[in-house]
Amino acid sequence: MIQALKILFVEDLPEDLELAKRKIKSCGIIFESFLAENEDDYLKGLYEFKPDIIISDYMLPEFDGMRALELALTYNSNMPFIILTGSMNEEIAVEAMKAGATDYILKEHISRLPFAIREAIDSKKAMVEKKIAMDALKSMSDIIQQSPFSVISTSLEGIITSWNKGAERIFGYTSEEALGKNISLLYHEDDLDILNNDIIEPLLSKEYNQIQTRLVRKGGEVFIGSLSLWVVKDRAGKTVEMVGYTYDITKEVEAEEALETSEKMYRLLAENTQDCIWSMDMDLVFTYSNHSVYDILGFLPEEWIGSNLKDHCDEENYMKMLESIRLGLQKAPNSEGICFQVEVLNKEGHAVPVEIIGKIIFDKNGAPVSIQGNSRDITKRVETENALKESEERLELALRVSEHGFWVWDLDEDDFYFNPQSYMMLGYENNEVPMSIDTWSKLMHPDDRKNVMPEIIDSVNERRPFNFEMRMAANSGDWIWVLAKGNTFNLKSGKHWAIGTLVDITESKKAEEQMLLAKIAAEEANRCKNELLANMNHELRTPLNSIIGFSDVLLDGSLGMINEEQEKYLRLMNNDGHRLLSLINHVLDLSQIESDGITLHFSNFDPVLVAENVMEATETLARKKNIKTCISIGKNIGTITADADKFREILYNIIENALKFTPENGNIIVVMNRRNDEIEVSVQDTGIGIAEKDRERIFDAFVQVDGSNTRQYGGAGLGLVLVREYLKMHNGCIRVESKTGKGSKFIFRMPVYPIKKEMSDFESPVRSSICSPDSQHRYQPPKP
C-alpha cells in the first residue's frame, strides 16, 4: 500500500489552494493536506500533522512565508519547503533560497509544482540517506579509533594507510611515525618469510586470515600477537586494501579476555550478529542500528534510524525503559550499564519479548550524550520459562489434589523442603516444625527410626530409590503410618537432590491388621476342622468297618441261612455302609489335600490296565441301568510315571459320575491317547448334560447341579473336586464339553512322568486345573 504524502499548505486564498491541490492530484501524487492561515495553525500543523513537505505563500495577512520557513527549519533542518507566490522579484527569491527554501514557484507557473514536489522529496531522501551513511561511517570510525585493539590497514604493497589509537598503544608508534611505512616494521626480522608466505599470500587468496605470530614494539620488545586480517574490495570487486586488527596475547588470561572481546566485536560489526546493536541520542531517537533489527522486529536499519523509542512499544513498556534509563543516569558517570527485559512492537504491531543491555555514554564534562546497547530476542526463553512455570503450577495442583506430601532434600547443602500437605498430614501448620532431617527423624517411632533411618541414608548415598513404611508422631499424639518413597537425582546444574513423597497409609494398615486377625482366626478354624476330621477318621471308620464287615459275614451264610427278607435288609445296610464310607474317605482326602497332608507315591505303570480295571469295577452299576460302556485305546500309549492309586481314583470318579447322570439304555465311551509328553483321557456320556453356567461350579466342593432337597441324583459333590485336586498334584488339568440334554464329555490331561510344581502354568486355586478347549500343551518337563 502506497503511503500518502503529508503536505502542509500555508495559504489564505481558497481558490489558489484548490488549484494547487488539483495540479498535484493530476500528476498522480497521493497526499493528505493540512491548511494553516496563521502562525498558531502553522505550529499545530508542524507538531501534530507532522508534514513531509510544506508549500507556503510568501505573503499572508497575519503571517508570511519567511517566518514559516524559519519555523520549519527549526522543526527539521531537512524539511522540504516550497514557496508558491503570485508575485516575487529575483531579489526576494534569492533571499528565500539562501534562508533554506527548497524551491520557489510563481502561481502563473503552477504546473511545475508537482515536479518541484518530487524533486524536493527525492532531495530530502538523498540527504537523509547521506546523513545516515555519514553517521554510520563516523560511528564505525569512532569505534575503530577508540578500540583497545590495533586496527591497521595497508595497501597491497604493504604500506600502512591507517593507524588507530589501539595500534599506537600496542606498538608504541604514533600515527605520524607509522603512516607510510611498510608493515614489515612491526614483524621480527626472522619472521619476514612468515609475513609473505603465511600471512599475506593466504590473505589475498582466501580474503581472510587469522594467525598468531611474533611482533615487535617500537622499543624492540617482542610479544606474541593475534592477527585477524581481511581484504577490502572496491565496487568492481577488485581488492584494493588489506585490513586487520592485532592484540597482545602474551599474558594468557589477558589474551583470552581480549580474544573473546575482539571476537564479539568482530561478529557484531562484521558478521551481523543476531543481537540488534543500536545507539540513540538523549531524545531517544535512534541514530544507528545493524541489520539484525530486521531479523528481530522486521524493520530495515534505514526505517529504524530516525524513529523514536516511544514509537516501538506500548505505554507500560515505555515507562519501564524510561525508569531503567533514569537508574543509569543516577549512577553516572561510572554506571556499568543496565539490563532489563521488555516487550517491543515489531513492524506488524505484535509484541516481541527482548532483553536489552545498554549503557549511557558521557562526554568529558560528564554530560550524557547517547545511549548504546544491544537487544536480543528472548521469545523462546520466555516461552520456556512460561512452560516451566505452568509445569510447576500443574505439579503443585496435582500434589494438592492428591493430598500427598512432597519433599526435597538438597544433599549438597543438607537443606530440606516440605510442602504444606506434609505438615497437614501430621496435623501441623505449614512450617510449624523446622525443615531438617533431624526434626523429622525425631517424629518417627523409635523402632522405625532405628531400622528405617539407616536404610534411607544408605539409599541416598548409593543413589538408589527407596520405599519404606514407618510410623510418625502426629500433633494429636497418635501414631500415623506413612509410606515414604524417594529417589536421588544428579541435576544438570551439578546439584544433588533426593526427591520423594509421603502418603498417609494409616487406614490401609488398619485394614491389613484386620485381615491378619481374620486370617489367624481362619487358620485356627481350619486347624480345628482338620483335628475334627482326623478324629472322624477313627471314630467313624471303625464302626462303619464293623457294620460292613459283619453284614458281609451274615450275607455269605457262614453263620447260618437267612431268609429273603433278612438278606434284603442286610444288603441295604451293606450298600449304605459302603456309600457312607466312600463319602467319609472323600471328605478326609479333601481335608488332607487342603492341609498339604497327601503325598504322592509315584510308580511306573500301564494306564491301560488301570482303565480296564476301573471299567470292570463299574460294570455292575452299568448293567443295572443297561448302559453300554466301551474303551478305545490309541497307539503307543506305553507306561507312565504317576501315583497309580490317584490315577485310578480320577478315572473311577469320572466314570462313576457319568454312570450316575446317564439315563437307562445310555452309552459311555472312554478314549485314551498319548499326545507328546502327556496322556489324554476323555469320558463321554449321553446323560443329562451340564448348563454352561454350572460347568465351573461342578468342580467346587459340596456342589451339585441340582441342589434341592428333592434332587434325583445322590452324592455329596466331592468326586469331581478330588479329580481336579489330584490332577493339580500331577500338574494336569481337566475340561468339560457339554450341552443340556445332549450329554457331557470330560477330558483330562496329565504328564507321562513327574513335573515339579513350580513349573506348572496352573496356579489358580479354582480354575488352575480346568483346561481350555483350545489350549495347547504348555509344559516344559525335564527329559527322563
C-alpha positions in Angstrom: 0.0 0.0 0.0 1.5 3.4 -1.1 1.8 5.8 1.9 0.1 9.2 1.3 2.4 12.3 1.2 1.6 14.7 4.0 1.5 18.3 2.7 1.2 21.4 5.0 -0.3 24.3 3.0 0.2 27.9 4.1 -2.4 29.9 2.1 -5.2 32.4 2.7 -6.9 32.2 -0.8 -9.2 29.1 -1.1 -9.2 29.3 -4.9 -5.3 29.2 -5.0 -5.3 26.3 -2.6 -7.9 24.3 -4.7 -5.8 25.0 -7.9 -2.6 23.7 -6.2 -4.3 20.5 -5.0 -5.8 19.8 -8.4 -2.4 20.2 -10.1 -0.8 17.8 -7.6 -3.6 15.2 -8.0 -3.4 15.4 -11.8 0.2 14.1 -11.6 -0.9 11.0 -9.6 0.6 12.1 -6.3 -1.4 10.7 -3.4 -1.4 13.1 -0.4 -3.0 14.3 2.7 -3.2 18.0 3.5 -3.4 20.5 6.4 -4.2 24.2 5.9 -2.6 26.9 8.1 -3.6 30.6 7.7 -1.8 32.0 10.8 1.2 31.1 12.9 -0.7 29.1 15.6 -2.3 26.9 12.9 1.1 26.5 11.3 2.8 25.4 14.6 -0.1 22.9 15.2 0.4 21.6 11.7 4.1 21.1 12.2 4.0 19.3 15.6 0.7 17.4 15.2 0.2 16.8 11.5 4.0 16.1 11.0 4.2 17.0 7.3 6.6 15.6 4.8 6.7 18.9 2.8 5.5 22.5 3.2 4.0 24.7 0.4 3.7 28.3 1.5 2.5 31.6 0.1 5.0 34.4 0.5 2.6 36.9 1.9 -0.4 36.4 4.2 -2.4 39.0 6.1 -1.2 37.7 9.6 1.7 35.6 8.5 4.4 35.4 5.9 6.5 32.7 4.1 9.8 33.7 5.6 8.5 33.3 9.1 7.1 29.9 8.1 10.4 28.9 6.6 12.3 29.9 9.8 9.9 27.8 12.0 10.1 24.8 9.6 13.9 24.7 9.6 13.8 24.9 13.4 11.5 22.0 13.5 13.5 19.9 11.0 16.5 21.3 9.1 15.9 18.8 6.3 12.2 19.7 5.8 11.4 20.4 2.1 9.9 23.9 1.8 8.5 25.3 -1.5 7.4 29.0 -1.8 4.3 29.4 -4.0 3.5 33.0 -4.7 1.7 35.2 -7.1 4.4 37.8 -7.4 8.0 37.7 -6.5 11.1 39.5 -7.7 14.5 37.9 -8.1 16.0 39.6 -5.0 13.3 38.1 -2.8 13.7 34.6 -4.4 17.4 34.7 -3.8 16.8 35.7 -0.1 14.4 32.8 0.3 16.7 30.2 -1.2 19.6 31.5 1.0 17.3 31.2 4.0 16.8 27.5 3.3 13.8 27.2 0.9 14.0 24.2 -1.4 12.3 25.9 -4.3 10.0 28.8 -5.3 7.3 28.8 -7.9 5.2 31.6 -9.3 1.4 30.8 -9.3 1.3 31.6 -13.0 3.7 28.6 -13.5 1.9 26.3 -11.0 2.0 23.4 -13.5 5.7 23.0 -12.3 4.5 22.4 -8.7 4.2 18.5 -8.9 7.7 18.2 -10.4 9.1 20.5 -7.7 7.5 18.4 -5.0 9.0 15.2 -6.4 12.5 16.9 -6.6 12.2 18.2 -3.1 11.2 14.8 -1.7 14.0 13.0 -3.6 16.4 15.6 -2.4 15.3 15.1 1.2 15.6 11.3 0.9 19.1 11.6 -0.5 20.2 14.0 2.3 18.7 11.6 4.9 20.5 8.6 3.4 23.7 10.5 3.2 23.4 11.6 6.8 22.7 8.0 7.9 25.6 6.8 5.9 27.9 9.5 7.3 26.7 8.9 10.8 27.2 5.2 10.5 30.6 5.8 9.0 31.5 8.2 11.7 30.2 5.8 14.4 32.3 3.0 12.9 35.3 5.3 12.7 34.8 6.3 16.3 34.5 2.7 17.4 37.7 1.7 15.5 39.6 4.7 16.8 38.6 4.0 20.4 39.1 0.3 20.1 41.6 -1.1 22.6 43.0 -3.3 19.7 45.3 -2.4 17.0 43.3 -1.7 13.8 45.6 -1.2 10.8 45.0 -1.0 7.0 47.7 -1.3 4.3 47.9 -1.0 0.6 48.5 -4.2 -1.5 52.2 -3.3 -1.3 52.1 -3.4 2.5 52.3 0.4 3.0 50.4 1.4 6.2 47.4 3.7 5.3 45.5 3.9 8.7 46.6 3.6 12.3 44.3 3.8 15.3 45.0 4.6 18.9 45.0 0.9 19.8 47.9 0.4 17.4 49.7 3.4 19.0 49.2 1.8 22.4 50.3 -1.7 21.4 53.2 -0.9 19.2 54.3 2.5 20.6 54.4 4.3 17.2 52.3 7.4 16.7 50.2 7.7 13.6 52.8 10.1 12.2 55.6 7.6 12.7 53.7 4.7 11.3 51.7 6.0 8.3 53.5 5.5 5.0 55.9 2.9 6.5 55.9 -0.8 5.4 54.0 -3.2 7.6 57.3 -5.3 8.0 58.3 -2.6 10.5 56.1 -4.5 13.1 57.5 -8.0 12.5 60.5 -9.8 13.9 63.3 -9.8 11.3 63.4 -13.7 11.5 59.6 -13.8 10.6 59.7 -11.9 7.3 59.2 -15.1 5.3 56.2 -15.9 7.5 54.8 -12.4 6.7 54.8 -13.2 3.0 54.1 -16.9 2.9 51.8 -17.5 5.9 50.1 -14.1 6.2 49.8 -12.0 3.0 49.6 -14.8 0.4 46.9 -16.8 2.2 45.1 -13.5 2.9 45.0 -12.5 -0.8 43.9 -16.0 -1.8 41.3 -16.6 0.9 40.4 -13.0 1.6 40.6 -13.7 5.3 43.4 -14.9 7.6 43.9 -15.4 11.3 47.2 -16.3 12.8 49.5 -15.9 15.8 53.0 -14.6 15.3 55.8 -12.7 16.9 55.6 -8.8 16.7 58.0 -6.1 17.7 57.2 -2.9 19.6 58.9 0.5 18.9 61.4 -0.2 21.8 62.3 -3.6 20.4 60.2 -5.6 22.8 59.0 -8.9 21.2 55.5 -10.1 22.0 53.0 -12.7 20.6 50.2 -11.0 18.7 47.0 -12.5 17.4 46.2 -11.2 13.9 42.8 -11.1 12.2 43.1 -9.9 8.6 40.7 -9.4 5.7 40.7 -7.6 2.3 38.7 -4.6 1.2 37.3 -4.5 -2.3 36.0 -1.7 -4.4 32.6 -1.6 -6.2 34.1 -3.5 -9.1 35.1 -6.3 -6.8 38.8 -5.6 -7.0 41.0 -5.9 -3.9 42.4 -2.5 -3.0 43.4 -2.7 0.6 44.2 -5.1 3.5 42.8 -4.5 7.0 43.5 -6.3 10.2 43.4 -5.9 14.0 46.0 -7.1 16.4 46.1 -7.7 20.2 48.7 -8.9 22.6 48.2 -12.4 23.8 51.5 -12.7 25.7 49.6 -12.9 29.0 47.3 -15.9 28.7 44.5 -14.6 30.8 44.5 -11.2 29.2 44.7 -12.9 25.8 41.6 -15.0 26.4 39.6 -11.9 27.5 40.9 -9.9 24.6 40.2 -12.7 22.2 36.6 -13.0 23.5 36.0 -9.3 23.3 37.6 -8.9 19.9 35.6 -11.9 18.5 32.4 -10.4 19.9 33.1 -7.0 18.4 34.1 -8.5 15.1 31.0 -10.7 14.9 28.7 -7.8 16.0 30.2 -5.4 13.5 31.5 -7.6 10.6 29.3 -10.7 10.7 25.9 -9.3 11.5 25.3 -10.9 14.9 21.8 -12.0 15.8 21.7 -9.3 18.5 20.5 -5.9 17.4 23.2 -3.4 18.0 21.9 0.2 18.3 22.5 3.7 19.6 20.2 6.6 20.3 20.5 10.2 21.3 19.2 11.6 24.6 15.9 12.4 22.9 15.5 8.7 22.5 15.8 8.9 18.7 17.8 6.0 17.2 20.9 7.1 15.4 22.3 3.7 14.5 21.2 0.0 14.1 22.7 -3.1 12.5 20.7 -5.3 10.2 19.6 -7.7 13.0 16.8 -5.2 13.8 15.1 -6.6 10.6 15.5 -10.2 11.8 14.0 -9.4 15.2 11.4 -6.8 14.5 11.1 -6.6 10.7 12.4 -3.1 10.3 15.2 -2.2 7.9 18.0 -0.2 9.5 17.1 2.9 7.5 13.5 2.6 8.7 14.6 2.2 12.3 17.2 5.1 12.3 15.4 8.4 13.0 12.5 6.8 14.8 11.8 7.4 18.4 11.8 4.8 21.1 8.2 5.6 22.1 7.1 4.6 18.5 8.1 0.9 19.2 6.4 0.0 22.5 3.2 0.5 24.5 3.0 2.9 27.4 3.8 0.3 30.1 7.0 -0.9 28.5 8.0 2.6 27.5 7.8 3.7 31.2 9.8 0.6 32.2 12.6 1.6 29.8 12.5 5.2 31.0 12.9 4.0 34.5 15.9 1.9 33.6 17.5 4.9 31.8 16.8 7.0 34.9 18.6 4.5 37.1 21.5 4.6 34.7 21.7 8.3 34.9 21.7 8.2 38.7 24.8 6.0 38.6 26.6 8.4 36.2 29.3 8.6 35.1 30.5 5.2 36.5 27.5 3.2 35.5 28.4 -0.4 34.4 25.3 -0.5 32.3 21.7 -1.5 32.6 20.0 -4.8 31.7 16.3 -5.4 31.7 13.5 -7.2 29.8 10.6 -5.6 28.0 8.3 -6.1 25.1 8.8 -4.2 21.8 6.4 -4.0 18.9 7.5 -5.4 15.6 6.6 -3.9 12.3 3.3 -5.8 12.2 2.4 -4.4 15.7 3.0 -7.7 17.6 4.8 -7.7 20.9 8.2 -9.4 20.9 10.0 -10.0 24.3 13.5 -8.7 24.2 16.4 -8.4 26.6 18.1 -5.0 26.5 21.7 -4.4 27.6 22.6 -0.8 27.4 25.0 1.9 28.7 24.8 5.6 28.8 27.7 7.4 27.2 29.0 10.6 28.8 31.3 13.3 27.4 34.4 14.7 29.0 32.3 17.0 31.1 30.2 14.2 32.5 27.1 15.1 30.4 25.1 12.2 28.8 25.3 12.3 25.1 24.0 9.0 23.9 22.8 5.5 24.9 24.3 2.5 23.2 23.4 -1.2 23.6 22.1 -4.3 22.1 18.7 -6.1 22.1 18.2 -9.8 21.9 15.0 -11.7 21.0 14.2 -13.9 24.0 10.9 -15.3 22.7 12.0 -18.9 23.1 13.4 -18.3 26.6 10.1 -16.6 27.7 8.1 -19.5 26.2 10.4 -22.0 28.1 10.1 -20.0 31.3 6.3 -19.8 31.0 6.1 -23.6 30.2 8.3 -24.3 33.2 6.1 -22.1 35.4 3.0 -23.8 34.0 4.5 -27.2 34.6 5.4 -26.2 38.2 1.8 -25.0 38.8 0.4 -28.2 37.4 2.7 -30.2 39.6 1.7 -28.2 42.7 -2.0 -28.6 41.8 -1.6 -32.3 41.3 0.2 -32.7 44.6 -2.5 -30.6 46.3 -5.4 -32.7 44.7 -3.7 -36.0 45.5 -3.2 -34.9 49.1 0.3 -36.4 49.0 3.2 -34.9 50.9 6.1 -33.7 48.8 9.7 -33.2 50.0 13.0 -32.2 48.5 16.4 -32.8 50.2 19.3 -30.7 49.0 22.2 -33.2 49.6 24.9 -30.6 49.0 23.5 -28.0 51.5 21.7 -30.5 53.7 18.5 -28.4 53.4 15.0 -29.7 53.4 11.7 -28.5 51.9 8.3 -30.0 52.8 5.1 -28.9 51.0 2.1 -27.9 53.1 0.4 -31.3 52.7 3.4 -32.9 54.5 2.6 -30.8 57.6 -1.2 -31.2 57.3 -0.8 -35.0 57.1 0.6 -34.9 60.7 -1.7 -32.2 61.9 0.8 -29.3 61.9 0.5 -25.9 60.4 2.8 -25.1 57.5 6.4 -24.6 58.7 5.3 -25.3 62.3 8.3 -27.7 62.7 11.8 -27.0 61.4 12.7 -28.2 57.9 15.5 -30.6 58.8 16.2 -34.3 58.7 16.9 -34.4 62.4 13.5 -32.9 63.3 11.6 -35.3 61.1 13.7 -38.2 62.3 12.6 -37.4 65.9 9.0 -37.6 64.8 9.5 -41.3 63.8 8.5 -44.1 66.1 11.7 -45.2 68.0 11.6 -48.7 66.5 11.2 -47.3 62.9 13.8 -44.7 63.4 16.3 -47.3 64.4 15.6 -49.5 61.4 14.5 -47.1 58.7 16.7 -44.1 59.0 20.0 -46.0 58.3 18.3 -47.6 55.2 17.2 -44.2 54.0 20.7 -42.7 54.4 22.3 -45.7 52.6 19.8 -45.4 49.8 20.6 -41.7 49.3 24.3 -42.3 49.5 24.2 -45.1 47.0 21.8 -43.1 44.7 19.1 -45.8 44.6 15.4 -45.4 45.1 13.8 -46.3 48.4 10.3 -47.2 49.7 9.7 -47.5 53.4 6.7 -47.7 55.7 7.1 -46.1 59.1 5.1 -44.6 62.0 5.3 -40.9 62.7 4.0 -38.8 65.7 1.1 -36.6 64.8 0.3 -33.4 66.5 -2.6 -35.1 68.2 -0.3 -37.6 69.9 -1.4 -40.5 67.7 0.9 -42.6 65.5 0.3 -42.1 61.8 1.5 -44.8 59.3 3.3 -43.1 56.4 4.7 -44.5 53.2 7.9 -42.7 52.2 9.1 -43.0 48.6 12.0 -41.2 47.1 15.0 -41.3 44.7 18.2 -39.4 44.3 18.9 -37.3 41.2 22.0 -35.6 39.8 20.8 -32.4 38.3 22.3 -30.8 35.1 23.3 -27.9 37.3 25.7 -30.2 39.2 23.5 -30.3 42.3 22.4 -33.5 44.0 18.8 -33.8 45.3 16.7 -36.5 46.9 13.0 -36.0 46.0 10.0 -38.0 47.1 6.5 -38.2 48.5 4.8 -39.0 51.8 1.5 -40.9 51.8 -0.8 -41.5 54.8 -1.4 -45.3 54.8 -2.9 -45.5 58.3 -6.3 -46.7 57.1 -4.7 -49.4 54.9 -2.6 -50.5 57.8 -5.6 -50.9 60.0 -7.3 -52.9 57.2 -4.2 -55.1 57.0 -4.3 -55.7 60.7 -8.0 -56.7 60.5 -7.2 -59.0 57.6 -4.3 -60.6 59.6 -6.6 -61.2 62.5 -9.2 -62.7 60.2 -6.5 -64.9 58.6 -5.3 -66.1 62.1 -8.9 -66.9 63.0 -9.5 -68.8 59.7 -6.3 -70.7 60.2 -7.4 -71.6 63.7 -10.8 -72.7 62.5 -9.1 -74.8 59.7 -6.9 -76.4 62.3 -9.9 -77.3 64.4 -11.6 -78.7 61.3 -8.6 -80.8 60.5 -8.4 -82.1 64.1 -12.2 -83.0 63.9 -11.7 -84.8 60.5 -8.7 -86.7 61.9 -10.9 -87.8 64.8 -13.6 -88.8 62.3 -11.1 -90.9 60.5 -11.0 -93.1 63.6 -14.4 -92.6 65.2 -16.5 -93.0 62.0 -14.5 -95.5 60.1 -14.2 -98.0 63.0 -18.0 -98.6 63.5 -18.6 -98.4 59.7 -16.0 -101.1 59.1 -17.7 -103.2 61.7 -21.1 -102.7 60.1 -19.8 -103.5 56.6 -17.8 -106.5 57.9 -20.5 -108.1 60.0 -23.1 -107.6 57.3 -20.7 -109.3 54.8 -20.4 -112.3 57.3 -24.2 -112.6 57.6 -24.7 -112.4 53.8 -22.1 -115.1 53.0 -24.1 -117.6 55.2 -21.2 -118.7 57.3 -23.3 -118.2 60.4 -26.3 -119.9 59.1 -29.0 -119.5 56.4 -31.1 -116.2 56.4 -34.4 -115.7 54.7 -35.1 -113.5 51.7 -36.4 -110.5 53.7 -33.3 -110.6 56.1 -31.0 -110.7 53.1 -32.7 -107.7 51.5 -32.2 -105.5 54.7 -28.7 -106.8 55.2 -27.8 -105.8 51.6 -29.3 -102.3 52.1 -27.3 -101.9 55.3 -24.1 -103.1 53.5 -24.6 -100.8 50.4 -25.3 -97.7 52.6 -22.3 -98.5 54.7 -20.1 -98.6 51.7 -21.6 -95.4 50.4 -21.1 -93.7 53.7 -17.5 -94.9 54.0 -16.8 -93.6 50.5 -18.2 -90.2 51.5 -16.1 -90.1 54.6 -13.0 -91.1 52.6 -13.7 -88.3 50.1 -14.1 -85.7 52.9 -10.9 -86.9 54.6 -9.0 -86.9 51.4 -10.1 -83.4 50.6 -9.2 -82.2 54.0 -5.7 -83.7 53.7 -5.3 -82.0 50.3 -6.2 -78.6 51.7 -3.7 -79.1 54.5 -1.0 -80.5 52.2 -1.3 -83.8 54.0 -1.3 -86.1 51.0 1.9 -87.4 49.5 2.0 -88.8 46.0 3.6 -92.3 45.6 5.0 -92.4 42.1 5.5 -95.7 40.2 5.7 -96.7 36.6 2.5 -98.4 35.4 0.4 -99.2 32.4 -2.6 -96.7 32.3 -4.5 -99.0 30.0 -4.6 -101.8 32.6 -5.8 -99.3 35.2 -8.5 -98.1 32.9 -9.7 -101.7 32.2 -9.7 -102.4 35.9 -11.9 -99.3 36.5 -14.3 -100.4 33.7 -14.7 -103.8 35.4 -15.3 -102.2 38.8 -18.1 -100.1 37.4 -19.6 -102.8 35.3 -22.2 -103.8 37.9 -23.6 -100.2 38.1 -23.6 -100.0 34.3 -25.6 -103.3 34.0 -28.2 -102.1 36.5 -29.0 -99.2 34.2 -28.5 -101.2 31.0 -25.7 -98.6 30.0 -23.3 -99.7 27.3 -19.6 -98.8 28.1 -16.6 -99.2 25.9 -13.0 -98.1 25.9 -10.8 -97.0 22.9 -7.1 -97.1 23.3 -4.7 -95.2 21.0 -1.4 -96.4 19.7 1.9 -96.2 21.6 0.3 -95.4 25.0 3.2 -97.0 26.9 3.7 -96.6 30.6 3.5 -93.5 32.7 5.1 -92.4 36.0 2.5 -91.2 38.4 0.5 -92.2 41.6 -1.4 -95.2 40.3 -4.0 -95.1 43.0 -4.7 -91.5 42.4 -4.9 -92.1 38.6 -7.4 -95.0 39.3 -9.5 -92.8 41.5 -9.5 -89.9 39.0 -10.8 -92.3 36.3 -13.2 -94.1 38.6 -14.8 -90.8 39.9 -15.3 -89.5 36.3 -16.9 -92.8 35.0 -19.0 -93.2 38.2 -20.2 -89.6 37.7 -21.1 -90.4 34.1 -23.0 -93.5 35.1 -24.9 -91.6 37.7 -26.1 -88.9 35.4 -26.8 -91.1 32.3 -30.3 -92.4 32.0 -31.0 -96.1 31.4 -30.0 -97.6 27.9 -27.4 -94.8 27.5 -23.8 -95.0 26.3 -20.4 -94.2 27.8 -17.2 -94.1 25.8 -13.7 -93.9 27.3 -10.9 -92.8 24.9 -7.2 -92.8 25.9 -4.4 -91.3 23.7 -0.9 -90.2 24.1 0.0 -86.6 22.9 3.7 -85.9 23.0 4.6 -85.9 26.7 1.0 -86.1 28.0 -1.7 -88.7 28.3 -5.2 -87.6 27.4 -8.3 -89.4 28.6 -11.9 -88.5 27.7 -15.1 -89.9 29.1 -18.2 -89.1 27.0 -21.7 -90.0 28.1 -25.3 -89.5 26.8 -26.5 -88.2 30.1 -28.5 -85.1 31.2 -25.7 -82.6 30.3 -24.5 -79.6 32.2 -25.6 -76.0 31.7 -22.9 -73.5 30.7 -23.3 -71.6 34.0 -22.6 -74.8 36.0 -19.5 -76.1 34.1 -17.1 -74.5 36.6 -19.2 -74.9 39.7 -19.2 -78.7 39.5 -15.5 -78.6 40.5 -16.3 -76.8 43.8 -16.7 -78.8 47.0 -20.2 -79.9 48.0 -21.8 -78.5 44.9 -24.5 -80.4 43.0 -26.1 -79.1 39.8 -29.4 -80.0 41.4 -29.1 -78.7 45.0 -32.7 -79.2 46.0 -33.9 -81.5 48.8 -35.8 -83.5 46.1 -32.9 -83.9 43.7 -33.0 -87.1 41.7 -29.2 -87.9 41.9 -27.3 -88.6 45.0 -23.8 -87.8 46.1 -22.1 -85.2 48.2 -20.4 -83.3 45.3 -16.8 -84.3 46.2 -15.9 -86.7 43.4 -15.0 -84.0 40.8 -13.3 -81.9 43.4 -10.9 -84.7 44.2 -10.4 -85.3 40.4 -9.4 -81.7 39.9 -7.1 -81.7 43.0 -5.4 -85.0 42.1 -4.8 -83.6 38.6 -3.3 -80.4 40.0 -0.9 -82.5 42.1 0.2 -84.2 38.9 0.4 -80.9 37.0 -2.5 -82.0 34.9 -5.8 -80.3 34.0 -9.4 -81.1 33.1 -12.1 -79.5 31.0 -15.8 -80.2 30.1 -17.7 -80.1 26.9 -21.5 -80.4 27.4 -24.9 -79.3 26.3 -28.0 -79.7 28.4 -29.9 -82.8 27.4 -27.1 -83.9 25.0 -24.6 -85.5 27.3 -21.2 -84.4 28.6 -17.6 -85.1 27.8 -14.9 -84.8 30.4 -11.3 -84.6 29.1 -8.3 -84.7 31.3 -4.5 -84.5 30.6 -1.5 -85.3 32.8 2.2 -85.7 32.1 3.6 -89.1 31.4 6.3 -88.5 34.0 6.5 -86.2 37.0 6.9 -82.4 36.7 7.9 -80.1 39.5 5.0 -78.0 40.8 6.8 -74.7 40.3 7.0 -75.5 36.5 3.2 -75.7 36.3 1.2 -73.0 34.5 -1.8 -73.7 36.6 -1.8 -71.7 39.8 -5.4 -70.5 40.3 -7.0 -72.3 43.3 -10.3 -72.7 41.4 -9.5 -72.9 37.8 -5.9 -73.9 37.7 -6.6 -77.5 36.6 -9.5 -76.7 34.2 -8.3 -77.0 30.6 -9.4 -74.6 27.9 -11.0 -76.4 24.9 -8.4 -74.9 22.6 -5.5 -74.7 25.0 -2.1 -76.0 23.7 0.5 -78.0 25.5 2.5 -75.6 27.7 4.6 -77.9 29.8 8.4 -78.0 29.6 9.2 -81.2 31.5 12.8 -82.3 32.2 14.0 -85.1 29.9 13.7 -88.5 31.6 
